[in-house]
């Protein structure tokens, strides 16, 4: 079956612009996670959804970052007024349900470059 | 502050050699996972360990979870070029919910 897909695969934007990153989880997976991977910080948790609710937003680095999930499926991560330090690969993962026992399947990521 | 420290950071070896990657923390994890990531792709799960002292084998890969559930190791026997990649440990903190805390990563290159 289809895995986790993310779009776009690459995004170059100018400092100060807003960007939207999309994640399509595996069908039937109720939990969805966003992570960020950068050279300096490694792979960091941003936010996770169970259904359409976000019980843990603790990893969002600032109020410029927000995410939503609709219909228990697609999720969008929005970064407003992008800064150069936002440049990173943004990874999405989904799992059958929330909880450490459930394997997280990762998408290929969106590489964001802020110039 | 990085909760999970991996060592070594980089490793370049010849085909057929053995290697061990370490993942250490001062925190206790309810479970710990090992992933391998290749360029342009997301991490792929190799194994999950949940019991202190647990040892799991996956072909030439042996994974161990420390007795105190604070550390783990990955041992590869007779490495092959196909083992090349970024190896990441990741843990679920006890009481930390569902998010994964990732290690700093070990970049492995196996040459012919």
Interface residues (C-beta under 8 A of the other chain):
Chain A: X4 X31 X33 X35 X42 X43 X44 X45 X48 X50 X55 X56 X58 X59 X91 X93 X98 X99 X100 X101 X103 X104 X105 X106 X107 X108 X109
Chain B: X2 X30 X31 X40 X41 X42 X43 X44 X45 X48 X88 X90 X92 X97 X98 X99 X100 X101 X102 X103 X104 X105
